[in-house]
Amino acid sequence: MGEKPSGDDSWTVGRLLTWTTDWLGSRGSESPRLDAEVLLAHVRGCPRILLYATFDQVVDDAARSRFRELVKRRGGGEPVAYLVGSKEFFSLDFAVSPAVLVPRPETEGLVVRVLDLCKERPATLPPPRIIDVGTGSGAIAVTLAKQLPTAEIIATDISAAALAVARANAARHGVADRVTFAECDLLECSEGAGPWDVIVSNPPYVREDEFASLPDAVRLHEPRQALVGGETGVEVIHRLASQAAERLATGGWILIEIGPSTAAAAREVIAAVAGLEPGPTLNDLAGLPRIVQARRK
């Protein structure tokens, strides 16, 4: 990107995108065009869609310098979400930092399932009490607060830095007065006592022996504490399920995101916890097992 393109003396939006897409692709990006567009739109301070209406516009030297630095860092493996400081989740824009996992589309399935359970809740019952365990960026808790204006929602995380990001996102989306945040390990705090109608969590579930095989963008940049669930990948899930059995309301649900490689082990853990009745495992849009669930007997 340091050399001017042949045949002209200017770098236009279109030429920058073409060059950057090729360069990022050569460095292993799985979505080089999308990465290039998101980074350039960020530098130009415009929605990504507007790039298509400005293909022939020349990008000034200052913007190109900022873009070049971000592209270089992306080529080195840094997640695009960290570079631009945000990621979309459930059509909402969430601030992210290396203190939290980048929200994934697969996790939206947890939100959908919670909303479905709340729709099925009899109108004669009081508003649901929901706790998001290991909230990270707050994506689940904040989205539920937006979608369920009468629900009581609490979010916990063991990381103070993650909670700072989550609180900022709650304020960003106007629900800071609707979500209570608590720094604690899983449900081991007074705020986690319950009883809860829904316990929802995207906990660490990567096995120790899987960690080295994760993509560099994940392994080298996202918080290990939020990724690795132990030697078998379900140690955290076991502790959470055991705590949930004591804190769920009768008939209440626990919903836990899992990875395909730990799905069977997670189901066994849930089935072994006294007081919980396992429900069917839910698949993601790719057809992979993604959510284990159980109900308090």
C-alpha positions in Angstrom: 0.0 0.0 0.0 3.0 2.2 0.1 3.4 2.3 -3.7 1.0 4.2 -5.8 -1.0 2.1 -8.3 0.2 2.1 -11.9 -1.8 4.1 -14.4 -2.9 6.8 -11.9 -1.4 8.7 -9.0 -4.2 8.2 -6.5 -5.5 5.6 -4.1 -9.3 5.4 -4.4 -11.6 3.5 -2.2 -12.0 0.8 -4.8 -8.3 0.4 -5.3 -7.6 0.3 -1.6 -10.2 -2.4 -1.1 -8.9 -4.5 -4.0 -5.3 -4.3 -2.9 -6.1 -4.9 0.8 -8.3 -7.9 0.0 -5.5 -9.6 -1.9 -3.0 -8.8 0.8 -5.1 -10.0 3.7 -6.0 -13.1 1.8 -2.4 -14.0 1.3 -1.9 -13.8 5.1 -4.6 -16.2 5.9 -7.7 -14.1 6.6 -10.9 -16.1 6.2 -12.8 -13.0 5.2 -10.3 -10.6 3.6 -12.9 -8.5 1.7 -15.1 -8.0 4.7 -12.1 -7.2 6.9 -10.9 -4.6 4.4 -14.3 -3.0 4.2 -14.8 -2.9 7.9 -11.4 -1.3 8.5 -11.8 1.3 5.8 -15.3 2.2 6.8 -14.0 2.7 10.4 -11.2 5.0 9.3 -13.5 7.0 7.1 -16.2 7.2 9.8 -19.0 5.9 7.5 -21.3 2.9 7.3 -19.7 0.1 5.4 -22.4 0.1 2.7 -21.5 3.7 1.8 -18.1 2.5 0.5 -19.9 1.1 -2.5 -21.1 4.6 -3.4 -17.6 6.1 -3.1 -15.4 3.7 -5.0 -13.9 6.4 -7.1 -13.2 8.8 -4.3 -9.6 9.4 -3.3 -8.6 8.5 0.2 -6.4 11.2 1.7 -3.0 10.5 3.1 -3.9 10.8 6.7 -6.8 8.3 6.4 -4.7 6.0 4.3 -1.9 6.1 7.0 -4.4 5.1 9.7 -5.9 2.4 7.4 -2.4 1.0 6.6 -1.6 0.6 10.3 -4.9 -1.3 11.0 -4.4 -3.5 8.0 -0.9 -4.3 9.1 -2.1 -5.3 12.5 -4.9 -7.4 11.0 -2.3 -9.1 8.9 -0.6 -10.0 12.1 -3.7 -11.7 13.4 -5.5 -9.2 15.5 -9.3 -9.5 15.4 -11.0 -6.8 13.4 -13.4 -6.2 16.3 -10.6 -5.2 18.6 -9.1 -3.0 15.9 -12.3 -1.0 15.4 -13.4 -1.4 19.0 -16.9 -2.9 18.3 -18.8 -5.9 17.1 -22.5 -6.3 16.0 -24.6 -8.7 18.0 -28.3 -9.2 17.6 -28.4 -6.0 15.4 -26.8 -4.0 18.2 -23.3 -2.5 18.2 -21.2 -3.6 21.2 -17.9 -2.1 22.4 -15.2 -4.8 22.7 -11.6 -4.9 24.0 -9.0 -7.6 24.6 -10.6 -8.0 28.0 -13.6 -9.8 26.5 -14.4 -12.4 23.9 -15.6 -11.1 20.6 -19.4 -11.8 20.4 -20.2 -14.6 17.9 -23.3 -15.1 15.9 -23.7 -18.6 17.4 -24.3 -17.0 20.8 -27.4 -15.2 19.5 -29.1 -18.6 19.8 -28.9 -18.3 23.5 -30.8 -15.0 23.3 -33.4 -16.5 21.0 -34.0 -19.4 23.3 -34.4 -17.2 26.4 -36.9 -15.0 24.5 -38.9 -18.1 23.4 -39.0 -19.3 27.1 -40.3 -15.9 28.2 -43.0 -15.9 25.5 -44.2 -19.2 26.9 -44.3 -17.9 30.4 -47.9 -17.5 31.7 -49.0 -13.9 31.9 -50.2 -14.5 35.5 -46.6 -14.9 36.7 -44.4 -12.0 37.7 -41.7 -10.8 35.2 -38.9 -13.3 34.8 -35.7 -13.2 36.8 -32.7 -13.9 34.5 -29.0 -14.1 35.2 -26.2 -14.0 32.6 -23.2 -15.9 34.0 -19.8 -14.9 32.6 -21.2 -11.9 30.8 -18.0 -10.7 29.1 -19.0 -7.7 26.9 -22.5 -7.9 28.3 -23.9 -8.8 24.9 -26.4 -11.4 26.2 -27.6 -9.4 29.2 -27.9 -6.1 27.4 -29.7 -7.6 24.5 -32.2 -9.3 26.8 -32.7 -6.1 28.7 -33.6 -4.4 25.4 -35.9 -7.2 24.3 -37.6 -7.8 27.7 -38.2 -4.4 29.3 -39.9 -5.8 32.4 -37.4 -8.6 33.2 -35.1 -8.5 36.2 -31.6 -9.1 34.8 -28.3 -9.6 36.6 -24.9 -10.3 34.9 -21.8 -11.7 36.6 -18.2 -12.0 35.6 -15.0 -12.9 37.4 -13.1 -10.2 35.5 -13.4 -6.6 36.6 -12.0 -5.4 33.2 -14.8 -7.4 31.4 -17.5 -5.9 33.7 -16.2 -2.4 32.8 -16.8 -3.1 29.2 -20.2 -4.6 29.9 -21.3 -1.6 32.0 -20.3 0.7 29.2 -22.4 -1.3 26.7 -25.4 -1.2 29.0 -25.1 2.6 29.1 -24.5 2.7 25.4 -27.9 1.0 24.8 -29.8 2.8 27.5 -30.3 -0.2 29.9 -27.7 0.7 32.6 -30.6 1.0 35.1 -32.0 -2.4 34.1 -29.0 -4.6 34.4 -27.2 -5.3 37.7 -23.5 -6.3 37.3 -21.6 -8.3 39.9 -18.0 -9.3 40.1 -17.9 -13.0 41.2 -17.1 -16.5 40.1 -20.1 -18.0 38.4 -23.0 -17.7 40.9 -20.9 -17.5 44.0 -22.1 -14.1 45.3 -25.2 -12.6 46.9 -26.4 -11.3 43.6 -26.4 -14.8 42.2 -28.5 -16.4 45.0 -31.7 -16.5 43.0 -34.2 -18.1 42.7 -33.8 -17.7 38.9 -36.3 -18.4 36.2 -33.5 -18.5 33.6 -29.8 -19.0 34.0 -28.0 -18.4 30.7 -24.2 -18.7 30.1 -21.6 -18.8 27.4 -18.8 -20.2 29.7 -15.3 -21.3 28.8 -15.6 -24.7 27.1 -12.5 -25.3 25.1 -10.4 -28.3 26.2 -6.8 -27.7 27.2 -5.6 -29.9 24.3 -7.7 -27.9 21.8 -6.3 -24.5 22.7 -3.1 -24.8 20.6 -5.2 -25.5 17.5 -7.4 -22.5 17.8 -7.0 -19.8 15.1 -4.2 -17.3 15.9 -6.7 -14.5 16.0 -8.4 -16.3 18.9 -5.5 -18.0 20.6 -3.1 -15.1 20.7 -5.6 -12.2 21.3 -8.8 -13.2 23.1 -8.7 -13.8 26.8 -7.6 -17.4 27.6 -9.6 -17.4 30.8 -12.8 -16.9 28.9 -11.9 -19.7 26.4 -10.5 -22.7 28.2 -12.9 -24.7 30.4 -10.3 -27.1 31.8 -8.7 -30.4 30.8 -12.0 -31.9 29.6 -13.6 -28.5 28.6 -16.6 -29.0 30.9 -15.1 -28.3 34.4 -16.7 -24.9 34.5 -20.0 -26.2 33.2 -20.0 -28.8 36.0 -19.5 -26.2 38.6 -22.2 -24.0 37.1 -24.7 -26.7 36.7 -24.2 -27.8 40.3 -24.8 -24.2 41.5 -27.7 -23.8 39.2 -29.6 -26.7 40.7 -29.7 -24.9 44.0 -30.6 -21.5 42.6 -33.1 -22.1 39.9 -36.8 -21.6 40.7 -39.0 -24.7 40.3 -39.5 -25.1 36.6 -36.6 -22.7 35.8 -34.2 -23.3 33.0 -30.4 -23.3 32.6 -29.1 -22.7 29.1 -25.4 -23.2 28.4 -23.5 -22.7 25.1 -21.0 -25.5 24.3 -18.7 -26.5 21.5 -19.4 -29.5 19.3 -16.3 -31.3 20.7 -17.6 -31.0 24.3 -21.3 -31.5 23.6 -21.5 -35.1 24.7 -19.5 -34.5 27.9 -21.6 -31.4 28.7 -24.8 -33.4 28.4 -23.4 -36.1 30.7 -22.5 -33.4 33.3 -26.0 -31.9 33.2 -27.7 -35.4 33.4 -25.6 -36.2 36.5 -26.7 -33.2 38.5 -29.5 -34.0 41.0 -32.5 -31.8 40.6 -32.0 -31.0 37.0 -33.9 -32.6 34.1 -32.0 -32.4 30.8 -33.8 -31.0 27.8 -32.9 -31.5 24.1 -29.6 -30.1 22.9 -30.1 -27.3 20.4 -28.1 -26.9 17.2 -26.8 -23.7 15.6 -27.4 -22.7 12.1 -24.6 -24.9 10.9 -26.3 -27.9 12.4 -23.8 -28.3 15.2 -24.7 -28.9 18.8 -24.5 -25.5 20.5 -26.8 -25.2 23.5 -27.3 -27.7 26.3 -30.3 -27.0 28.5 -32.0 -28.4 31.6 -35.0 -27.6 33.8 -35.3 -27.6 37.6 -37.6 -30.5 38.6 
